[in-house]
């Protein structure tokens, strides 16, 4: 006796969750909005000169509850660190794009990179100044150096042939960042009173020669090379 023909298999619903598998959901946009409101509110307080803002003041400015604040951040100091990191987003990508456009490192690209750095500090001076002068100045300075050194290390990673033998990219990045951030901090806090072009000229002069010099057919020798 012939076996009955089985019914056709229904098409698989690719959107349906497999039993036991996690259901992937898009991130809740309210989370991003709340975090942005907190950072924006804190930034506004800094620009108004409140360098030691409390959680109560931040949540009042952001229009949220204390419980909501602590859902996203552990302290006001953490908000400050996020704010500092955001200031440097895109600097490395912009520099690399210009490097590609110009076909290598040129005097124009070196100066352009330092101009963008100076402009970033000056643009955010009303936020940076109270951070650097308030009770969390040391933590803020360390975070600025950390964020900026990460940008420098990213740039150096795209040009390993420029690194002299025995130079560690991370150590070099931190050293360069400390030097440049020290000058820029003095500028935006008023310890140095000069114009932007003078600051840029000094930033370039303070860079190691193997960083600031335009590309040449004879890069620095690496270990084991003559």
Buried (B, 14 or more C-beta within 10 A) or exposed (E): EEEEEEEEEEEEEEEEEEEEEEEEEEEEEEEEEBBEBBBEBBBBBBBEEBBEBEBEBBBBBBEBEEEBBEEBBEEBEEBBBBBBBEBBEEBBEEBBEBBEEBEEBBEEBBBBBBBBBBEBBBEBBBBBBBBBBBEBBEBBBBBBBBBBBBBBBBBBEEBEEBBBEEBEBEEBBBBBBBBBBEBBBBBBBEEBEEEEEEBBBBBBEBBBEBBBBEBEEEBBEBEEEE
